[in-house]
Amino acid sequence: MARALTGRDETPDGLRLSFRPEAEDELRALVAVETGCCAWATWTVEPAAGAVVLDVRSADEGVTTLRSMFTAGRSAGRTSAPSPGRGHRESRR
């Protein structure tokens, strides 16, 4: 992210991250890993005018989890995010 991220926008159901075009292969590899790890979210990579866009969507607590995964100073390659809601349910006990 530090090398190629050019924009970060929060959407109603997640995030839209823009990267330099040369990051497309790495983003597609990331999506392959994250889809297996975090199947509660939808991960897509699309080329856009002079950029490549990673769109990540979820519902409910998943949106908050996504936004925390992709904050300044954190790596986009983090693959050990908790499933949304897991900690929330435990905290009610």
RASUL-V271363 format. One record per pair of residues at least 6 apart in sequence whose ideal C-beta (glycine too) atoms are under 8 Angstrom apart, sorted by the first residue. I is the first residue (numbers start at 1). J is the second residue. D is the distance in whole Angstrom. If there is no record, write none. Layout:
# RASUL-V271363
i: {I I}
j: {J J}
d: {D D}
This chain:
# RASUL-V271363
i: {1 1 1 1 1 3 3 4 4 4 4 4 5 5 5 5 6 6 6 6 7 7 7 7 8 8 8 8 8 9 9 9 9 10 11 11 12 13 13 13 13 14 14 14 14 14 14 14 14 14 14 15 15 15 15 15 15 16 16 16 16 17 17 17 17 17 17 18 18 18 18 18 19 19 19 19 19 20 20 21 21 21 21 23 24 24 24 27 27 27 28 30 30 30 31 31 31 31 33 33 34 34 34 35 37 37 37 38 38 38 40 40 40 40 41 41 41 41 41 41 42 42 42 42 43 43 43 44 44 44 45 45 45 45 46 46 46 47 54 56 56 57 58 58 58 60 60 61 61 61 62 64 65 65 65 68 69 69 69 70}
j: {17 70 74 75 76 20 23 19 20 22 23 26 17 18 19 76 18 19 20 51 16 17 18 51 15 16 17 18 70 15 16 17 18 67 55 57 63 57 58 59 63 41 42 55 56 57 58 62 63 66 67 54 55 56 66 67 70 53 54 55 56 53 54 55 56 70 76 48 51 52 53 54 27 51 52 53 54 51 52 47 50 51 52 52 45 47 52 45 52 54 45 54 76 77 43 44 45 54 77 79 41 43 79 43 79 80 81 79 81 83 58 62 83 84 56 57 58 62 65 66 55 56 57 58 54 55 56 54 55 56 52 53 54 55 52 53 55 53 76 66 70 66 65 66 84 84 85 84 85 88 84 84 81 82 84 81 76 78 81 76}
d: {8 8 8 6 5 8 8 4 4 7 4 8 6 7 6 8 5 6 6 6 8 7 4 8 7 8 5 8 7 7 5 8 8 6 8 7 8 4 6 7 6 7 8 7 5 4 6 8 6 5 8 8 8 5 6 6 6 6 7 5 8 7 4 8 7 6 8 7 5 8 5 8 6 6 5 8 7 7 8 7 7 6 6 6 7 7 4 5 6 5 5 8 6 6 4 7 6 7 8 5 7 5 6 5 5 8 7 8 6 8 6 5 6 6 6 7 4 6 8 6 8 7 5 7 7 8 6 7 5 8 6 7 6 8 7 5 7 8 8 5 7 8 7 6 7 7 7 4 5 6 4 7 6 7 5 8 8 6 5 6}
